[in-house]
Amino acid sequence: MKRKIIIAIVILLLLLFYPFWFVHDAKTRINHFSQRISVGTPIEIVELLSHEFDLNIIKITGKGPGSTTFVVWDGWAFARWTCHVSFENNKVVSKNVSFID
């Protein structure tokens, strides 16, 4: 009986700890990604870095010629860290890290 209680407590602790760890890991990877890019970085390097950090990427084409935005994100629906990277002529012009709750 004691063994079952101990196993139940361990499983409960793991279920409570995992979401916090997952969000912290997403935050860490997005911040490291953001720190590795700067204004003037080519679009190809940004794509390679997003794959290197195993992040999800959404490519949005802008209204003007050569205008593109990447939304690089990790997490899940209610706890998502994102990095919005804007490009002009395939070079980074701005970046912004945010948390969507």
DSSP file (Angstrom, degrees, kcal/mol; ACC not computed):
  #  RESIDUE AA STRUCTURE BP1 BP2  ACC     N-H-->O    O-->H-N    N-H-->O    O-->H-N    TCO  KAPPA ALPHA  PHI   PSI    X-CA   Y-CA   Z-CA
    1    1 A M     >        0   0    0      0, 0.0     4,-1.8     0, 0.0     5,-0.2   0.000 360.0 360.0 360.0 -42.3    0.0    0.0    0.0
    2    2 A K  H  >  +     0   0    0      1,-0.2     4,-2.4     2,-0.2     5,-0.2   0.873 360.0  56.1 -63.1 -36.0    2.8    2.4    0.8
    3    3 A R  H  > S+     0   0    0      1,-0.2     4,-2.4     2,-0.2    -1,-0.2   0.902 106.2  49.5 -63.8 -41.4    4.5    1.7   -2.5
    4    4 A K  H  > S+     0   0    0      2,-0.2     4,-2.4     1,-0.2    -1,-0.2   0.882 110.9  50.0 -65.6 -38.5    1.3    2.7   -4.4
    5    5 A I  H  X S+     0   0    0     -4,-1.8     4,-2.3     2,-0.2    -2,-0.2   0.913 111.2  48.6 -66.3 -42.3    1.0    5.9   -2.5
    6    6 A I  H  X S+     0   0    0     -4,-2.4     4,-2.4     2,-0.2    -2,-0.2   0.918 112.4  48.4 -64.4 -43.3    4.7    6.8   -3.2
    7    7 A I  H  X S+     0   0    0     -4,-2.4     4,-2.5     1,-0.2    -2,-0.2   0.909 111.4  50.4 -63.3 -41.9    4.2    6.0   -6.9
    8    8 A A  H  X S+     0   0    0     -4,-2.4     4,-2.3     1,-0.2    -2,-0.2   0.894 110.9  48.7 -63.6 -40.0    1.1    8.1   -7.0
    9    9 A I  H  X S+     0   0    0     -4,-2.3     4,-2.5     2,-0.2    -2,-0.2   0.910 111.5  49.5 -66.2 -42.4    2.8   11.1   -5.3
   10   10 A V  H  X S+     0   0    0     -4,-2.4     4,-2.4     2,-0.2    -2,-0.2   0.922 112.2  47.8 -63.2 -44.3    5.8   10.8   -7.7
   11   11 A I  H  X S+     0   0    0     -4,-2.5     4,-2.4     2,-0.2    -2,-0.2   0.911 111.8  50.6 -63.0 -42.2    3.4   10.7  -10.7
   12   12 A L  H  X S+     0   0    0     -4,-2.3     4,-1.8     2,-0.2    -2,-0.2   0.914 110.3  49.0 -61.8 -43.6    1.5   13.7   -9.4
   13   13 A L  H  X S+     0   0    0     -4,-2.5     4,-2.4     1,-0.2    -2,-0.2   0.902 111.2  50.0 -63.6 -40.8    4.7   15.7   -8.8
   14   14 A L  H  X S+     0   0    0     -4,-2.4     4,-2.4     1,-0.2    -2,-0.2   0.908 109.7  50.8 -64.1 -41.0    5.9   14.9  -12.4
   15   15 A L  H  < S+     0   0    0     -4,-2.4    -1,-0.2     1,-0.2    -2,-0.2   0.836 114.8  43.6 -65.5 -32.2    2.6   16.0  -13.8
   16   16 A L  H  X S+     0   0    0     -4,-1.8     4,-0.6    -5,-0.2    -2,-0.2   0.835 116.5  46.4 -79.5 -33.6    2.8   19.3  -11.9
   17   17 A F  H  X S+     0   0    0     -4,-2.4     4,-2.2    -5,-0.2     3,-0.3   0.851  98.3  69.6 -78.7 -36.1    6.5   19.9  -12.7
   18   18 A Y  H  X S+     0   0    0     -4,-2.4     4,-2.9     1,-0.2     5,-0.2   0.889  96.0  50.3 -56.4 -48.8    6.4   19.1  -16.5
   19   19 A P  H  > S+     0   0    0      0, 0.0     4,-2.2     0, 0.0    -1,-0.2   0.903 112.1  48.3 -59.2 -39.6    4.3   22.2  -17.6
   20   20 A F  H  X S+     0   0    0     -4,-0.6     4,-2.2    -3,-0.3    -2,-0.2   0.914 113.8  46.7 -65.5 -41.9    6.6   24.6  -15.7
   21   21 A W  H  X S+     0   0    0     -4,-2.2     4,-2.6     2,-0.2    -1,-0.2   0.915 111.2  52.3 -64.6 -42.8    9.7   22.9  -17.2
   22   22 A F  H  X S+     0   0    0     -4,-2.9     4,-2.2     2,-0.2    -2,-0.2   0.914 111.8  44.9 -62.0 -45.2    8.2   23.0  -20.7
   23   23 A V  H  X S+     0   0    0     -4,-2.2     4,-2.5     2,-0.2    -1,-0.2   0.900 113.5  50.7 -66.4 -41.2    7.4   26.7  -20.6
   24   24 A H  H  X S+     0   0    0     -4,-2.2     4,-2.4    -5,-0.2    -2,-0.2   0.905 110.4  49.6 -63.2 -41.0   10.9   27.5  -19.1
   25   25 A D  H  X S+     0   0    0     -4,-2.6     4,-2.4     2,-0.2    -2,-0.2   0.902 110.7  50.0 -64.4 -41.4   12.6   25.5  -21.8
   26   26 A A  H  X S+     0   0    0     -4,-2.2     4,-2.4     2,-0.2     5,-0.2   0.924 111.1  49.3 -62.0 -44.5   10.6   27.3  -24.5
   27   27 A K  H  X S+     0   0    0     -4,-2.5     4,-2.4     1,-0.2    -2,-0.2   0.917 111.4  49.5 -60.3 -44.7   11.5   30.7  -23.0
   28   28 A T  H  X S+     0   0    0     -4,-2.4     4,-2.3     1,-0.2    -2,-0.2   0.921 112.5  45.8 -63.0 -45.8   15.2   29.7  -22.8
   29   29 A R  H  X S+     0   0    0     -4,-2.4     4,-2.3     2,-0.2    -1,-0.2   0.890 113.5  48.9 -68.3 -38.9   15.3   28.6  -26.5
   30   30 A I  H  X S+     0   0    0     -4,-2.4     4,-2.6    -5,-0.2    -2,-0.2   0.918 112.7  48.2 -65.8 -42.6   13.4   31.6  -27.8
   31   31 A N  H  X S+     0   0    0     -4,-2.4     4,-2.1    -5,-0.2    -2,-0.2   0.902 112.2  48.4 -65.2 -40.5   15.7   34.0  -25.8
   32   32 A H  H  X S+     0   0    0     -4,-2.3     4,-1.3     2,-0.2    -1,-0.2   0.902 112.0  50.5 -65.6 -39.8   18.9   32.2  -27.1
   33   33 A F  H  X S+     0   0    0     -4,-2.3     4,-0.7     1,-0.2     3,-0.5   0.941 111.1  48.2 -60.0 -48.0   17.5   32.4  -30.6
   34   34 A S  H >< S+     0   0    0     -4,-2.6     3,-0.7     1,-0.2    -2,-0.2   0.860 109.4  52.9 -63.1 -36.7   16.8   36.1  -30.3
   35   35 A Q  H 3< S+     0   0    0     -4,-2.1    -1,-0.2     1,-0.2    -2,-0.2   0.778 103.9  57.4 -70.5 -25.6   20.3   36.8  -28.9
   36   36 A R  H 3< S+     0   0    0     -4,-1.3     2,-0.3    -3,-0.5    -1,-0.2   0.644 101.1  64.9 -81.7 -14.4   21.9   35.0  -31.8
   37   37 A I    <<  +     0   0    0     -4,-0.7     2,-0.3    -3,-0.7    58,-0.0  -0.811  60.7 174.8-109.2 152.7   20.3   37.2  -34.5
   38   38 A S    >   -     0   0    0     -2,-0.3     3,-2.1    56,-0.0    54,-0.3  -0.899  46.1 -63.6-143.6 172.3   20.9   40.9  -35.0
   39   39 A V  T 3  S+     0   0    0     -2,-0.3    54,-0.2     1,-0.3    56,-0.0  -0.395 122.7  28.6 -60.7 130.0   19.8   43.7  -37.4
   40   40 A G  T 3  S+     0   0    0     52,-2.2    -1,-0.3     1,-0.3    53,-0.1   0.317  82.1 141.0  99.5  -7.1   21.3   42.8  -40.8
   41   41 A T    <   -     0   0    0     -3,-2.1    51,-1.9     1,-0.1    -1,-0.3  -0.494  57.2-111.1 -68.2 134.3   21.3   39.1  -40.3
   42   42 A P  B  >  -A   91   0A   0      0, 0.0     4,-1.5     0, 0.0     3,-0.4  -0.300  18.9-119.3 -67.0 152.7   20.3   37.3  -43.6
   43   43 A I  H  > S+     0   0    0     47,-1.7     4,-2.1     1,-0.2     5,-0.2   0.819 111.7  59.5 -61.8 -33.8   17.0   35.4  -43.7
   44   44 A E  H  > S+     0   0    0     46,-0.2     4,-2.3     1,-0.2    -1,-0.2   0.889 103.6  50.5 -64.3 -39.5   18.7   32.1  -44.4
   45   45 A I  H  > S+     0   0    0     -3,-0.4     4,-2.6     2,-0.2    -1,-0.2   0.899 108.7  52.2 -65.1 -40.9   20.7   32.3  -41.2
   46   46 A V  H  X S+     0   0    0     -4,-1.5     4,-2.2     2,-0.2    -2,-0.2   0.910 110.1  48.4 -63.2 -42.6   17.5   33.0  -39.2
   47   47 A E  H  X S+     0   0    0     -4,-2.1     4,-1.8     2,-0.2    -2,-0.2   0.917 111.7  49.4 -63.4 -42.9   15.8   29.9  -40.7
   48   48 A L  H  X S+     0   0    0     -4,-2.3     4,-2.4     1,-0.2    -2,-0.2   0.909 110.8  50.1 -62.7 -41.8   18.9   27.8  -39.9
   49   49 A L  H  X S+     0   0    0     -4,-2.6     4,-2.3     1,-0.2    -1,-0.2   0.887 107.0  54.2 -64.9 -38.6   18.9   29.0  -36.3
   50   50 A S  H  <>S+     0   0    0     -4,-2.2     5,-3.0     1,-0.2    -1,-0.2   0.890 112.4  44.1 -63.7 -37.1   15.2   28.3  -35.9
   51   51 A H  H ><5S+     0   0    0     -4,-1.8     3,-0.9     3,-0.2    -2,-0.2   0.866 110.3  55.8 -72.6 -35.8   15.8   24.7  -37.0
   52   52 A E  H 3<5S+     0   0    0     -4,-2.4    -2,-0.2     1,-0.3    -1,-0.2   0.890 112.4  41.7 -62.5 -40.0   19.0   24.5  -34.8
   53   53 A F  T 3<5S-     0   0    0     -4,-2.3    -1,-0.3    -5,-0.1    -2,-0.2   0.394 113.2-121.2 -87.9   2.9   16.9   25.4  -31.7
   54   54 A D  T < 5 +     0   0    0     -3,-0.9     2,-0.3     1,-0.2    -3,-0.2   0.926  58.2 155.4  57.5  50.0   14.0   23.2  -32.9
   55   55 A L      < -     0   0    0     -5,-3.0     2,-0.2    -6,-0.1    -1,-0.2  -0.753  45.9-113.0-106.3 153.3   11.5   26.0  -32.9
   56   56 A N  E     -B   73   0A   0     17,-2.3    17,-2.4    -2,-0.3     2,-0.4  -0.597  33.8-160.9 -81.9 145.9    8.4   26.3  -35.0
   57   57 A I  E     -B   72   0A   0     -2,-0.2     2,-0.5    15,-0.2    15,-0.2  -0.994  14.9-168.5-136.4 136.2    8.3   29.0  -37.7
   58   58 A I  E     -B   71   0A   0     13,-1.8    13,-2.6    -2,-0.4     2,-0.5  -0.992  15.1-150.6-121.2 126.0    5.5   30.8  -39.5
   59   59 A K  E     -B   70   0A   0     -2,-0.5     2,-0.5    11,-0.2    11,-0.2  -0.862  12.2-171.9-101.8 124.6    6.5   32.8  -42.6
   60   60 A I  E     -B   69   0A   0      9,-3.3     9,-2.9    -2,-0.5     2,-0.4  -0.968  15.8-141.2-119.3 122.1    4.3   35.8  -43.4
   61   61 A T  E     -B   68   0A   0     -2,-0.5     7,-0.3     7,-0.2    -2,-0.0  -0.679  22.3-136.9 -83.2 131.9    4.8   37.7  -46.6
   62   62 A G        -     0   0    0      5,-3.3     5,-0.1    -2,-0.4     4,-0.1  -0.152  19.9-106.1 -81.7 178.5    4.3   41.5  -46.2
   63   63 A K  S    S+     0   0    0      2,-0.1    -1,-0.1     3,-0.1     3,-0.1   0.862  98.3  65.1 -74.0 -38.3    2.5   44.0  -48.5
   64   64 A G  S >  S-     0   0    0      1,-0.1     3,-1.5     2,-0.0     2,-0.2  -0.417 100.4 -87.4 -85.7 162.4    5.6   45.6  -49.9
   65   65 A P  T 3  S+     0   0    0      0, 0.0    24,-0.2     0, 0.0    -1,-0.1  -0.493 114.1  11.6 -68.4 132.6    8.2   43.9  -52.1
   66   66 A G  T 3  S+     0   0    0      1,-0.2    23,-1.4    -2,-0.2    24,-0.7   0.543  94.8 131.5  79.5   6.5   10.9   42.2  -50.1
   67   67 A S  E <   + C   0  88A   0     -3,-1.5    -5,-3.3    21,-0.2     2,-0.3  -0.836  26.0 158.5 -98.0 122.2    8.9   42.5  -46.8
   68   68 A T  E     -BC  61  87A   0     19,-1.6    19,-3.3    -2,-0.6     2,-0.4  -0.982  23.7-158.7-141.4 149.6    8.6   39.4  -44.8
   69   69 A T  E     -BC  60  86A   0     -9,-2.9    -9,-3.3    -2,-0.3     2,-0.4  -0.999   5.7-157.4-130.0 135.2    7.9   38.5  -41.1
   70   70 A F  E     -BC  59  85A   0     15,-3.0    15,-2.8    -2,-0.4     2,-0.6  -0.919   3.0-159.2-106.3 136.2    8.8   35.3  -39.3
   71   71 A V  E     -BC  58  84A   0    -13,-2.6   -13,-1.8    -2,-0.4     2,-0.5  -0.943  14.3-172.1-111.2 105.9    6.9   34.3  -36.2
   72   72 A V  E     +BC  57  83A   0     11,-2.5    11,-2.6    -2,-0.6     2,-0.3  -0.876  17.8 163.6-101.3 125.9    9.2   31.8  -34.4
   73   73 A W  E     -BC  56  82A   0    -17,-2.4   -17,-2.3    -2,-0.5     2,-0.3  -0.918  25.5-176.6-143.9 163.2    7.6   30.2  -31.5
   74   74 A D  E     + C   0  81A   0      7,-1.9     7,-2.4    -2,-0.3     2,-0.3  -0.964  48.6  56.2-156.1 153.0    7.6   27.4  -28.9
   75   75 A G  E    S- C   0  80A   0     -2,-0.3     5,-0.2     5,-0.2     2,-0.2  -0.901  79.2 -73.2 124.3-154.8    5.2   26.3  -26.2
   76   76 A W  E >   - C   0  79A   0      3,-1.5     3,-1.8    -2,-0.3    -2,-0.1  -0.781  56.3 -72.2-135.6-175.8    1.6   25.4  -26.4
   77   77 A A  T 3  S+     0   0    0      1,-0.3     3,-0.2    -2,-0.2     0, 0.0   0.755 127.8  33.5 -53.0 -35.9   -1.7   27.2  -26.8
   78   78 A F  T 3  S+     0   0    0      1,-0.2    -1,-0.3    23,-0.0     2,-0.1   0.399 126.9  36.0-105.5   3.1   -1.9   28.8  -23.4
   79   79 A A  E <  S+C   76   0A   0     -3,-1.8    -3,-1.5     2,-0.0     2,-0.5  -0.578  75.2 156.4-153.5  83.3    1.8   29.4  -22.8
   80   80 A R  E     -CD  75 100A   0     20,-2.4    20,-3.5    -5,-0.2     2,-0.4  -0.954  27.6-156.2-123.0 124.7    3.6   30.3  -25.9
   81   81 A W  E     -CD  74  99A   0     -7,-2.4    -7,-1.9    -2,-0.5     2,-0.3  -0.833  23.2-175.7 -93.5 133.7    6.9   32.3  -26.3
   82   82 A T  E     -CD  73  98A   0     16,-3.0    16,-2.7    -2,-0.4     2,-0.4  -0.924  23.6-158.2-131.4 154.6    7.3   34.0  -29.6
   83   83 A C  E     -CD  72  97A   0    -11,-2.6   -11,-2.5    -2,-0.3     2,-0.6  -0.960  13.4-155.8-130.7 114.2    9.9   36.0  -31.5
   84   84 A H  E     -CD  71  96A   0     12,-2.9    12,-1.6    -2,-0.4     2,-0.5  -0.815  12.8-171.9 -91.4 119.8    8.7   38.2  -34.3
   85   85 A V  E     -CD  70  95A   0    -15,-2.8   -15,-3.0    -2,-0.6     2,-0.4  -0.962   5.5-158.5-117.4 121.2   11.4   38.9  -36.8
   86   86 A S  E     -CD  69  94A   0      8,-2.6     7,-2.9    -2,-0.5     8,-1.3  -0.805   8.5-164.7-102.0 140.1   10.8   41.5  -39.6
   87   87 A F  E     -CD  68  92A   0    -19,-3.3   -19,-1.6    -2,-0.4     2,-0.4  -0.927  14.6-172.6-123.8 146.3   12.8   41.5  -42.8
   88   88 A E  E >  S-CD  67  91A   0      3,-2.2     3,-1.1    -2,-0.4   -21,-0.2  -0.982  85.1  -7.6-132.2 125.2   13.4   44.0  -45.6
   89   89 A N  T 3  S-     0   0    0    -23,-1.4   -22,-0.1    -2,-0.4     3,-0.1   0.891 130.0 -58.1  53.7  43.4   15.3   42.8  -48.7
   90   90 A N  T 3  S+     0   0    0    -24,-0.7   -47,-1.7     1,-0.2     2,-0.4   0.697 115.6 109.2  62.6  24.6   16.1   39.5  -46.9
   91   91 A K  E <  S-AD  42  88A   0     -3,-1.1    -3,-2.2   -49,-0.2     2,-0.2  -0.979  76.2-105.4-127.4 143.1   17.9   41.2  -43.9
   92   92 A V  E     + D   0  87A   0    -51,-1.9   -52,-2.2    -2,-0.4    -5,-0.2  -0.463  37.7 169.4 -67.2 131.1   16.6   41.5  -40.3
   93   93 A V  E     -     0   0A   0     -7,-2.9     2,-0.3     1,-0.4    -6,-0.2   0.602  65.7  -1.4-114.1 -23.2   15.3   45.0  -39.5
   94   94 A S  E     - D   0  86A   0     -8,-1.3    -8,-2.6   -56,-0.1    -1,-0.4  -0.986  54.1-166.3-161.7 158.9   13.7   44.3  -36.2
   95   95 A K  E     - D   0  85A   0     -2,-0.3     2,-0.3   -10,-0.2   -10,-0.2  -0.986   4.1-173.0-146.4 151.6   12.9   41.5  -33.6
   96   96 A N  E     - D   0  84A   0    -12,-1.6   -12,-2.9    -2,-0.3     2,-0.4  -0.950  10.9-152.8-151.2 124.6   10.6   41.3  -30.7
   97   97 A V  E     + D   0  83A   0     -2,-0.3     2,-0.3   -14,-0.2   -14,-0.2  -0.834  26.8 164.2 -98.7 135.0   10.3   38.6  -28.0
   98   98 A S  E     - D   0  82A   0    -16,-2.7   -16,-3.0    -2,-0.4     2,-0.5  -0.961  32.8-129.7-146.9 163.9    6.9   38.2  -26.3
   99   99 A F  E     - D   0  81A   0     -2,-0.3     2,-0.6   -18,-0.2   -18,-0.2  -0.972  16.4-155.7-117.8 126.2    4.9   35.7  -24.2
  100  100 A I  E       D   0  80A   0    -20,-3.5   -20,-2.4    -2,-0.5    -2,-0.0  -0.906 360.0 360.0-104.5 120.6    1.3   34.8  -25.2
  101  101 A D              0   0    0     -2,-0.6    -1,-0.1   -22,-0.2   -20,-0.0   0.353 360.0 360.0-117.9 360.0   -0.8   33.7  -22.3
